Amino acid sequence: MVVCLAAASQPPDAATVMRGVDAAVYARFEGIAGFTVTEHYAVFRGGDQVHPAAEMTVKTTYRKESGKSYQILSQSGSGIIIRFGLGPLLENEKRINDPGGREASWFISKNYEMKLESSQPERINGHDCLALSITPRRKAPNLIVGTLWVDASDFAILRIDGIASKRPTIWSGPAHMVRDYALFSGFSEATHARAVSDSALFGRTVVTIDYSNYQLQLAQKQ
């Protein structure tokens, strides 16, 4: 679900929006010292969107100084999918959140060319949001080509929808991914994600992630 605050009375120009998006992303990084969240992963194969081929529930811990770590709470279903699908997915999340390189995957103008699709807010779930088309400045599996929706008042990210700019392996096509966010203590955090990909080995695969039980530790103000 997308939740946005009310828009400012005057529509902002493109430069203002892009500066605002950058500022919101950096403010989130500086404002959160750490958090925990429960993540539930479900993998669906072929045309079956009802019965997961594999599931995993993990407790994710983020620390600003060290990145992410995971504790597996439960898992069921195909051992092959868990080992070669969900396992590498968690490892990739750890890697892109490593303190030495995490900024490279952020939705900021340093990594993306951004174009305001319209200065007029879109009504999403009864609230005003601004849509920006985004194109990565380099190709990588964790950078997408698509659309970014931000809060029309404070430019916090509320939804992303797009295609990975580079396939993760030669055996799979680029994944189409949608991720929704909500505000917790004023900061944008993921609530639901869905990724669809096609693989020469596994065929059509859908992965959903549901995020719950956020516990945020806010940084001490200087």
C-alpha positions as CSV (number, residue, x, y, z in Angstrom):
1,M,0.0,0.0,0.0
2,V,1.3,3.5,-0.8
3,V,0.7,6.2,1.7
4,C,1.7,9.8,1.0
5,L,1.4,13.1,2.8
6,A,-0.5,16.0,1.3
7,A,1.3,17.9,-1.4
8,A,2.5,21.4,-1.2
9,S,0.2,24.0,-2.5
10,Q,2.5,24.8,-5.5
11,P,3.8,22.0,-7.6
12,P,7.7,21.8,-7.3
13,D,9.9,22.0,-10.4
14,A,12.0,19.0,-11.5
15,A,15.3,20.3,-9.9
16,T,13.6,20.8,-6.6
17,V,12.1,17.3,-6.6
18,M,15.5,15.6,-7.4
19,R,17.2,17.6,-4.7
20,G,14.4,16.6,-2.4
21,V,14.7,12.9,-3.2
22,D,18.4,13.0,-2.6
23,A,17.9,14.8,0.7
24,A,15.2,12.3,1.9
25,V,17.4,9.3,1.1
26,Y,20.4,10.8,3.0
27,A,18.2,11.9,5.9
28,R,17.0,8.3,6.3
29,F,20.6,7.0,6.3
30,E,21.7,9.6,8.9
31,G,18.5,9.3,11.0
32,I,18.4,5.6,11.5
33,A,21.1,3.9,13.6
34,G,19.6,0.5,13.2
35,F,16.4,-1.6,13.0
36,T,15.0,-5.1,13.0
37,V,12.2,-6.3,10.8
38,T,10.6,-9.7,10.1
39,E,10.7,-10.6,6.4
40,H,8.6,-13.4,4.9
41,Y,9.7,-14.8,1.5
42,A,7.5,-16.9,-0.8
43,V,8.5,-18.4,-4.1
44,F,6.0,-19.4,-6.7
45,R,6.7,-21.4,-9.8
46,G,5.1,-21.4,-13.2
47,G,1.4,-20.6,-13.2
48,D,0.8,-21.5,-9.6
49,Q,0.4,-18.2,-7.7
50,V,-1.4,-19.9,-4.7
51,H,0.9,-22.6,-3.4
52,P,4.5,-21.5,-2.7
53,A,7.2,-23.8,-3.9
54,A,9.4,-22.6,-1.0
55,E,9.0,-20.2,1.9
56,M,11.3,-18.6,4.4
57,T,10.9,-16.2,7.4
58,V,13.9,-14.3,8.6
59,K,14.6,-11.7,11.2
60,T,16.7,-9.0,9.6
61,T,18.9,-6.8,11.7
62,Y,20.4,-3.6,10.3
63,R,23.2,-1.6,11.9
64,K,24.5,1.6,10.3
65,E,28.1,0.7,11.1
66,S,28.0,-2.9,9.9
67,G,25.1,-3.4,7.4
68,K,22.6,-6.3,7.5
69,S,22.5,-9.7,9.1
70,Y,19.9,-12.4,9.0
71,Q,18.5,-15.0,11.4
72,I,16.4,-17.7,9.7
73,L,13.2,-18.3,11.8
74,S,11.6,-20.9,9.6
75,Q,11.8,-22.4,6.1
76,S,9.8,-25.0,4.1
77,G,9.4,-26.4,0.6
78,S,12.0,-27.0,-2.1
79,G,15.5,-27.4,-0.7
80,I,16.9,-26.5,-4.1
81,I,15.0,-23.2,-4.3
82,I,16.0,-22.4,-0.8
83,R,19.6,-23.1,-1.4
84,F,20.0,-21.7,-4.9
85,G,17.3,-19.0,-4.8
86,L,16.5,-17.6,-1.4
87,G,20.0,-18.1,0.0
88,P,21.8,-16.1,-2.7
89,L,19.0,-13.5,-2.4
90,L,19.8,-12.9,1.2
91,E,23.5,-12.8,0.5
92,N,23.0,-10.2,-2.2
93,E,21.1,-8.0,0.3
94,K,23.9,-8.3,2.7
95,R,26.4,-7.4,0.0
96,I,24.6,-4.3,-1.3
97,N,24.1,-3.1,2.3
98,D,27.8,-3.4,3.1
99,P,29.0,-0.1,4.5
100,G,31.8,0.1,1.9
101,G,29.4,0.2,-1.1
102,R,25.8,0.5,-0.1
103,E,25.4,4.0,-1.5
104,A,25.9,2.6,-5.0
105,S,22.4,1.1,-4.9
106,W,20.5,4.0,-3.5
107,F,17.8,5.8,-5.4
108,I,19.7,9.1,-5.7
109,S,20.7,11.3,-8.7
110,K,24.3,10.1,-8.3
111,N,23.2,6.7,-9.4
112,Y,20.1,7.5,-11.6
113,E,19.1,10.0,-14.2
114,M,15.7,11.2,-13.0
115,K,12.9,12.9,-15.0
116,L,9.8,14.3,-13.4
117,E,6.9,12.7,-15.4
118,S,4.5,15.6,-14.4
119,S,4.6,18.5,-12.1
120,Q,1.0,17.6,-11.1
121,P,0.7,15.0,-8.3
122,E,-1.0,11.7,-8.9
123,R,-3.7,10.5,-6.6
124,I,-2.5,7.2,-5.2
125,N,-4.6,5.6,-2.4
126,G,-6.2,9.0,-1.9
127,H,-3.0,11.0,-1.5
128,D,-0.7,13.1,-3.7
129,C,2.5,11.6,-5.1
130,L,5.0,12.6,-7.8
131,A,6.2,10.1,-10.3
132,L,9.8,10.2,-11.8
133,S,11.1,8.0,-14.6
134,I,14.5,6.6,-13.5
135,T,17.4,5.2,-15.6
136,P,20.6,3.9,-14.0
137,R,23.9,5.6,-14.9
138,R,25.4,2.1,-15.1
139,K,24.0,-1.4,-15.5
140,A,23.7,-3.7,-12.4
141,P,21.2,-6.3,-11.3
142,N,20.2,-4.1,-8.3
143,L,19.6,-1.0,-10.3
144,I,16.3,-0.7,-12.2
145,V,14.8,1.1,-15.2
146,G,11.3,2.2,-14.3
147,T,9.3,4.6,-12.2
148,L,9.8,6.0,-8.7
149,W,6.9,7.5,-6.8
150,V,7.7,10.0,-3.9
151,D,5.7,11.8,-1.3
152,A,4.8,15.2,-2.8
153,S,5.5,17.0,0.4
154,D,8.8,15.6,1.7
155,F,9.9,13.4,-1.3
156,A,10.2,10.2,0.7
157,I,10.1,7.1,-1.5
158,L,6.7,5.3,-1.5
159,R,6.9,2.9,-4.5
160,I,9.3,1.7,-7.2
161,D,8.3,-0.3,-10.3
162,G,10.8,-1.4,-12.9
163,I,13.1,-3.9,-14.6
164,A,16.6,-4.8,-13.5
165,S,19.1,-3.1,-15.8
166,K,21.2,-6.2,-15.9
167,R,20.3,-9.9,-15.6
168,P,21.9,-11.5,-12.5
169,T,23.1,-14.5,-14.5
170,I,23.2,-15.7,-18.1
171,W,20.5,-18.2,-17.2
172,S,17.9,-15.7,-16.1
173,G,16.1,-12.7,-17.7
174,P,16.0,-9.4,-15.9
175,A,13.5,-9.3,-13.0
176,H,10.4,-7.0,-13.0
177,M,10.1,-5.7,-9.5
178,V,7.6,-3.7,-7.6
179,R,8.2,-2.5,-4.0
180,D,5.9,-0.5,-1.7
181,Y,7.0,1.6,1.2
182,A,5.4,3.2,4.3
183,L,6.6,5.8,6.7
184,F,7.9,4.7,10.1
185,S,9.0,7.5,12.5
186,G,9.0,9.7,9.4
187,F,11.3,7.4,7.4
188,S,10.5,5.3,4.3
189,E,10.7,1.5,4.9
190,A,9.6,-1.4,2.6
191,T,6.3,-3.1,3.3
192,H,5.8,-5.4,0.4
193,A,7.8,-6.5,-2.7
194,R,7.1,-8.7,-5.7
195,A,9.7,-9.7,-8.4
196,V,9.0,-11.7,-11.5
197,S,11.7,-13.4,-13.6
198,D,12.2,-16.1,-16.2
199,S,15.0,-18.6,-16.1
200,A,16.2,-21.2,-18.6
201,L,16.5,-23.6,-15.7
202,F,13.5,-22.8,-13.5
203,G,11.0,-21.1,-15.9
204,R,8.8,-18.3,-14.6
205,T,9.4,-17.5,-10.9
206,V,7.6,-15.0,-8.7
207,V,9.1,-14.0,-5.4
208,T,7.1,-12.0,-2.8
209,I,8.4,-10.4,0.4
210,D,6.3,-9.1,3.2
211,Y,7.9,-6.9,5.9
212,S,6.4,-6.6,9.4
213,N,7.3,-5.8,13.0
214,Y,9.7,-2.9,12.3
215,Q,11.6,-1.8,15.4
216,L,13.7,1.3,14.6
217,Q,16.5,2.7,16.6
218,L,16.9,6.4,15.7
219,A,20.2,8.1,15.6
220,Q,21.0,10.5,18.4
221,K,20.8,14.1,17.2
222,Q,24.1,16.0,17.4
